[in-house]
Amino acid sequence: MNIEFGYVCLHETHSPIELLENAVLAEKRGFDFLLSSDHFHPWMHTNAWSGFAWVWISAAAERTERAPIGTCVTPPLFRYHPALVAQAFATLGFMYPGRIFITVATGEAMNEVPLGYPWPSHQERLKRLEEAVKIIRLLWEKEFVTYSGEYFRLRSANLYTKPGQPVPLYVAAGGPRIAQMAGQYGDGLLTRVMDVDYLRSTILPAFSKGAGMEGKNPNQLVKIVGIAVTYAEDRAKAIRSARQWAPTKIPDIHRSRTERSFFDPRILEEKGKQVSDEEVLKDILITPSFEECIAKIESFIKLGFNKIYVLSRSPNDKEFIAWFASRILPYLKETYGAHA
């Protein structure tokens, strides 16, 4: 069994320079891979940042030595034309062979509406994503591509710099329809669903169904899951840190109609203040206990996930990296890593 463990570099809450420091530290302390959020607007306004992920990934790949790095997640629907996504990650893949991946998804209004784009139904965004993935793969693999879809078109488009090695393309999913798409069109699935029963009963079967539709063995595909963790000895301080992410828990925030109204980080932050601590903490593990964190991670491993990443919601990310790397990673790698 070879399980890999990753760390997410969150542009919303850190400057690009601090994120580079965290990425270097995470690799040095034993994390196997790195992920970068990819936003135009952050989820919050106060003390927020929002660096450009693609520029940052190139810098991070230069500063680190071995860890693969990619996005979590990139929406190739509006502000990013899929052909430009293909070009960007082909170039990164050529420069850093074997170390670049991309995760795509249907996106969020706060990253598209401020740039003047409409925010359509989830059904339309799914269709756009399907076309986008097809375009990205065609441009990586073929010459002078012509494509005519419902939403995107290409006329003899060609990438003169193609990736030196295949760039893994994962699809992020929180529901069955896009999980099926991940199995059908992606090299793997990425999810942030924390409910083990829902993963077992809904997400993973849909992923397997999609893989089967294309004649792929789902057991041979990558399955990535993320766990949000807040580490602090002072629980009150940990809760305050976690509350930065309250806007992600606004009721129905991922419904198209709601998202159209809440795309300004100032409004998101104000609406987030109405979300209870209980709701904020529902999908965040707040603990100073490494045993509790290991138990949660092992519940995902038992489901068949082969890559697990952590999102720090902690007051101090460098302390979190040190805690996780000293108390949790050694056991996980000894038990489930490449040399287990």
Secondary structure as UniProt FT lines:
FT   STRAND          4..9
FT   TURN            11..13
FT   HELIX           16..28
FT   TURN            29..30
FT   STRAND          33..36
FT   TURN            46..47
FT   HELIX           53..63
FT   STRAND          69..71
FT   TURN            76..77
FT   HELIX           82..95
FT   TURN            97..98
FT   STRAND          100..104
FT   HELIX           109..112
FT   HELIX           113..115
FT   HELIX           122..141
FT   STRAND          145..148
FT   STRAND          153..157
FT   STRAND          169..172
FT   HELIX           176..185
FT   STRAND          188..191
FT   HELIX           196..198
FT   HELIX           199..203
FT   HELIX           204..213
FT   TURN            214..215
FT   HELIX           218..220
FT   STRAND          222..230
FT   HELIX           235..242
FT   HELIX           243..249
FT   TURN            251..254
FT   HELIX           256..261
FT   HELIX           265..272
FT   TURN            273..274
FT   HELIX           277..280
FT   HELIX           281..283
FT   STRAND          284..286
FT   HELIX           290..301
FT   TURN            302..304
FT   STRAND          307..312
FT   HELIX           317..327
FT   HELIX           329..336
FT   TURN            338..339
//
